[in-house]
Amino acid sequence: MARPAPKAELQTWRRPCATITLTTRFSIETADCMGACEQPISLALQGEGRATYLFAGLSIPDDIEDIVATGRTYLDAENGWIEDARPCGRLRFCLRARVPALMAAKPDVTGDRR
């Protein structure tokens, strides 16, 4: 089981995000497991109606600028779907999964949800 990140490590992530006001749009949390045990420093981006991304093999503090750039790119992308990952720097090579946004089910004419 992965160890939870100490508060000092969380601050390493939070400080750069706060300087560009990403913390008002992102929540930085820890998770015991993200399925990337062989590369334990991982990051996921997800949001309601937005694509989900999983990155692994990150290096802290070396990748902080690329993490911030990826956060900006994610927020700017329609439905969170990043078409051009070049602004993400090294993180584009750390991508392990990209899952399209789950669209809300629409009721059919009988009112049943599909």
Backbone as CSV, one residue per row, in Angstrom:
resi,resn,N_x,N_y,N_z,CA_x,CA_y,CA_z,C_x,C_y,C_z
1,MET,0.843,-1.177,0.000,0.000,0.000,0.000,0.888,1.240,0.000
2,ALA,0.556,2.212,-0.803,1.328,3.455,-0.871,1.133,4.257,0.403
3,ARG,2.162,4.955,0.789,2.038,5.782,1.985,1.374,7.101,1.625
4,PRO,0.546,7.647,2.533,-0.049,8.957,2.271,1.037,10.028,2.219
5,ALA,0.839,11.015,1.398,1.825,12.092,1.279,1.830,12.945,2.541
6,PRO,3.012,13.213,3.105,3.078,14.098,4.260,2.654,15.509,3.876
7,LYS,2.274,16.280,4.881,1.807,17.652,4.631,2.848,18.484,3.893
8,ALA,4.121,18.273,4.197,5.170,19.047,3.516,5.155,18.768,2.014
9,GLU,4.935,17.509,1.621,4.873,17.183,0.195,3.652,17.809,-0.455
10,LEU,2.529,17.814,0.248,1.330,18.451,-0.301,1.565,19.937,-0.524
11,GLN,2.275,20.576,0.386,2.565,22.000,0.227,3.419,22.251,-1.008
12,THR,4.309,21.307,-1.343,5.128,21.425,-2.547,4.237,21.531,-3.776
13,TRP,3.105,20.819,-3.770,2.155,20.854,-4.882,1.290,22.103,-4.817
14,ARG,0.866,22.469,-3.627,-0.129,23.538,-3.485,0.435,24.930,-3.752
15,ARG,1.659,25.187,-3.330,2.214,26.539,-3.475,2.208,27.046,-4.916
16,PRO,2.762,26.304,-5.884,2.752,26.809,-7.267,1.339,26.975,-7.821
17,CYS,0.445,26.075,-7.461,-0.936,26.189,-7.933,-1.604,27.432,-7.363
18,ALA,-1.341,27.750,-6.114,-1.951,28.922,-5.480,-1.486,30.213,-6.139
19,THR,-0.249,30.247,-6.596,0.269,31.485,-7.183,-0.418,31.836,-8.492
20,ILE,-1.025,30.869,-9.138,-1.723,31.168,-10.386,-3.223,30.913,-10.267
21,THR,-3.695,30.868,-9.043,-5.111,30.698,-8.700,-5.733,29.403,-9.212
22,LEU,-4.930,28.374,-9.442,-5.498,27.087,-9.816,-6.229,26.440,-8.646
23,THR,-5.857,26.786,-7.412,-6.502,26.151,-6.264,-7.965,26.537,-6.149
24,THR,-8.383,27.596,-6.797,-9.807,27.927,-6.776,-10.582,27.039,-7.737
25,ARG,-9.894,26.328,-8.620,-10.534,25.458,-9.612,-10.158,23.997,-9.456
26,PHE,-9.121,23.716,-8.652,-8.661,22.350,-8.424,-8.602,22.073,-6.932
27,SER,-8.834,20.836,-6.585,-8.636,20.364,-5.224,-7.473,19.386,-5.262
28,ILE,-6.501,19.582,-4.411,-5.338,18.699,-4.376,-5.519,17.759,-3.195
29,GLU,-5.643,16.480,-3.498,-5.905,15.446,-2.501,-4.895,14.326,-2.649
30,THR,-4.814,13.474,-1.639,-3.976,12.285,-1.723,-4.867,11.053,-1.864
31,ALA,-4.284,9.992,-2.399,-4.979,8.714,-2.529,-3.982,7.604,-2.209
32,ASP,-4.468,6.570,-1.539,-3.585,5.466,-1.188,-3.113,4.703,-2.417
33,CYS,-3.962,4.571,-3.429,-3.588,3.795,-4.606,-4.241,4.387,-5.853
34,MET,-3.431,4.538,-6.897,-3.961,4.991,-8.184,-3.564,4.013,-9.286
35,GLY,-3.185,2.805,-8.885,-2.882,1.765,-9.862,-1.588,1.978,-10.625
36,ALA,-0.674,2.721,-10.063,0.604,2.975,-10.733,1.744,2.705,-9.761
37,CYS,1.685,1.550,-9.107,2.633,1.232,-8.032,4.091,1.257,-8.481
38,GLU,4.337,0.857,-9.735,5.725,0.837,-10.211,6.286,2.242,-10.388
39,GLN,5.412,3.246,-10.448,5.800,4.647,-10.550,4.906,5.433,-9.595
40,PRO,5.246,5.423,-8.300,4.301,5.843,-7.273,3.899,7.317,-7.245
41,ILE,4.638,8.211,-7.854,4.179,9.596,-7.852,3.288,9.776,-9.071
42,SER,1.989,9.831,-8.802,1.021,9.924,-9.889,0.064,11.077,-9.643
43,LEU,-0.659,11.423,-10.683,-1.576,12.561,-10.651,-2.761,12.223,-11.537
44,ALA,-3.944,12.545,-11.073,-5.142,12.384,-11.893,-5.853,13.725,-11.987
45,LEU,-6.418,14.000,-13.134,-7.262,15.176,-13.342,-8.631,14.656,-13.729
46,GLN,-9.658,15.130,-13.052,-11.014,14.738,-13.405,-11.976,15.828,-12.954
47,GLY,-13.102,15.885,-13.607,-14.130,16.855,-13.255,-15.449,16.466,-13.889
48,GLU,-16.509,16.962,-13.333,-17.834,16.648,-13.849,-17.951,17.102,-15.301
49,GLY,-18.347,16.168,-16.180,-18.491,16.472,-17.597,-17.180,16.692,-18.324
50,ARG,-16.068,16.265,-17.701,-14.749,16.471,-18.291,-14.021,15.132,-18.405
51,ALA,-13.070,15.061,-19.319,-12.240,13.872,-19.471,-11.438,13.651,-18.193
52,THR,-11.006,12.413,-17.991,-10.163,12.059,-16.850,-8.793,11.653,-17.388
53,TYR,-7.753,12.114,-16.727,-6.375,11.801,-17.102,-5.654,11.200,-15.906
54,LEU,-4.795,10.217,-16.159,-3.928,9.660,-15.136,-2.491,9.739,-15.640
55,PHE,-1.656,10.380,-14.850,-0.231,10.510,-15.150,0.541,9.762,-14.068
56,ALA,1.656,9.126,-14.420,2.501,8.432,-13.447,3.958,8.640,-13.823
57,GLY,4.819,8.437,-12.831,6.244,8.613,-13.055,6.673,10.064,-12.951
58,LEU,5.928,10.836,-12.160,6.244,12.251,-12.002,7.416,12.428,-11.051
59,SER,8.091,13.544,-11.191,9.219,13.885,-10.336,8.928,15.227,-9.663
60,ILE,8.930,15.212,-8.341,8.673,16.434,-7.587,9.994,16.849,-6.955
61,PRO,10.419,18.066,-7.079,9.723,19.237,-7.611,9.961,19.514,-9.095
62,ASP,10.700,18.650,-9.792,11.079,18.919,-11.180,9.889,19.147,-12.119
63,ASP,8.786,18.455,-11.899,7.646,18.533,-12.822,6.575,19.538,-12.425
64,ILE,6.800,20.309,-11.382,5.761,21.234,-10.901,5.302,22.185,-12.014
65,GLU,6.226,22.784,-12.742,5.827,23.727,-13.799,4.974,23.037,-14.867
66,ASP,5.331,21.803,-15.220,4.554,21.071,-16.221,3.187,20.651,-15.663
67,ILE,3.124,20.360,-14.371,1.845,20.034,-13.738,0.915,21.245,-13.796
68,VAL,1.435,22.409,-13.476,0.645,23.644,-13.529,0.205,23.924,-14.964
69,ALA,1.123,23.772,-15.928,0.780,23.999,-17.334,-0.292,23.016,-17.800
70,THR,-0.206,21.773,-17.345,-1.209,20.774,-17.711,-2.557,21.120,-17.102
71,GLY,-2.559,21.604,-15.876,-3.804,22.046,-15.247,-4.472,23.163,-16.030
72,ARG,-3.683,24.123,-16.457,-4.228,25.223,-17.276,-4.790,24.694,-18.597
73,THR,-4.024,23.819,-19.241,-4.443,23.261,-20.521,-5.739,22.476,-20.360
74,TYR,-5.851,21.713,-19.296,-7.048,20.924,-19.001,-8.260,21.834,-18.823
75,LEU,-8.086,22.908,-18.071,-9.202,23.833,-17.841,-9.628,24.542,-19.119
76,ASP,-8.681,24.823,-19.991,-8.984,25.527,-21.238,-9.597,24.628,-22.304
77,ALA,-9.407,23.313,-22.171,-9.859,22.368,-23.194,-11.362,22.095,-23.059
78,GLU,-12.052,22.063,-24.194,-13.476,21.751,-24.188,-13.686,20.345,-23.630
79,ASN,-14.535,20.228,-22.636,-14.807,18.959,-21.951,-13.549,18.319,-21.372
80,GLY,-12.497,19.115,-21.179,-11.265,18.589,-20.617,-10.463,17.721,-21.568
81,TRP,-10.871,17.654,-22.840,-10.192,16.803,-23.816,-9.039,17.578,-24.434
82,ILE,-7.819,17.255,-24.065,-6.631,17.965,-24.537,-6.237,17.411,-25.907
83,GLU,-6.363,18.236,-26.923,-6.007,17.835,-28.291,-4.508,17.976,-28.551
84,ASP,-3.925,19.056,-28.074,-2.502,19.327,-28.286,-1.820,19.359,-26.926
85,ALA,-1.062,18.330,-26.618,-0.454,18.196,-25.294,0.920,18.852,-25.186
86,ARG,1.391,19.508,-26.226,2.725,20.124,-26.148,2.874,21.100,-24.995
87,PRO,1.840,21.882,-24.632,1.998,22.781,-23.482,2.198,22.047,-22.153
88,CYS,1.891,20.755,-22.116,2.019,19.958,-20.886,3.459,19.544,-20.597
89,GLY,4.368,19.852,-21.502,5.774,19.521,-21.278,5.992,18.032,-21.122
90,ARG,6.812,17.654,-20.153,7.163,16.255,-19.943,5.963,15.391,-19.571
91,LEU,4.908,15.988,-18.996,3.755,15.190,-18.577,3.101,14.455,-19.734
92,ARG,3.225,14.965,-20.947,2.615,14.265,-22.078,3.244,12.888,-22.280
93,PHE,4.457,12.681,-21.769,5.113,11.378,-21.854,4.834,10.514,-20.622
94,CYS,4.165,11.085,-19.624,3.827,10.374,-18.386,2.370,9.926,-18.365
95,LEU,1.643,10.192,-19.431,0.227,9.847,-19.497,0.049,8.335,-19.520
96,ARG,-0.778,7.823,-18.604,-1.074,6.391,-18.538,-2.488,6.085,-19.007
97,ALA,-3.403,7.041,-18.842,-4.790,6.805,-19.266,-5.480,8.139,-19.537
98,ARG,-6.328,8.127,-20.574,-7.181,9.274,-20.898,-8.560,8.692,-21.182
99,VAL,-9.530,9.103,-20.371,-10.880,8.559,-20.468,-11.826,9.703,-20.835
100,PRO,-12.605,9.554,-21.911,-13.537,10.617,-22.299,-14.546,10.911,-21.193
101,ALA,-15.078,12.113,-21.228,-16.089,12.517,-20.253,-17.314,11.627,-20.374
102,LEU,-17.882,11.293,-19.240,-19.124,10.542,-19.213,-20.259,11.542,-19.384
103,MET,-21.002,11.376,-20.440,-22.105,12.296,-20.694,-23.340,11.817,-19.927
104,ALA,-24.108,12.753,-19.431,-25.318,12.421,-18.679,-26.291,11.667,-19.576
105,ALA,-26.926,10.670,-19.005,-27.933,9.904,-19.749,-29.132,10.795,-20.035
106,LYS,-29.677,10.651,-21.222,-30.853,11.420,-21.599,-32.077,10.518,-21.542
107,PRO,-33.174,11.003,-20.981,-34.370,10.161,-20.964,-34.914,9.944,-22.369
108,ASP,-35.432,8.735,-22.631,-36.069,8.520,-23.925,-37.507,9.010,-23.835
109,VAL,-38.263,8.833,-24.879,-39.628,9.379,-24.916,-40.536,8.758,-23.864
110,THR,-40.200,7.583,-23.323,-41.022,6.962,-22.296,-40.617,7.418,-20.901
111,GLY,-39.534,8.180,-20.811,-39.056,8.656,-19.520,-38.022,7.749,-18.883
112,ASP,-37.728,6.584,-19.513,-36.700,5.693,-18.993,-35.322,6.300,-19.294
113,ARG,-34.396,6.081,-18.352,-33.027,6.556,-18.589,-32.255,5.479,-19.338
114,ARG,-31.460,5.904,-20.259,-30.609,4.960,-21.007,-29.189,5.194,-20.656
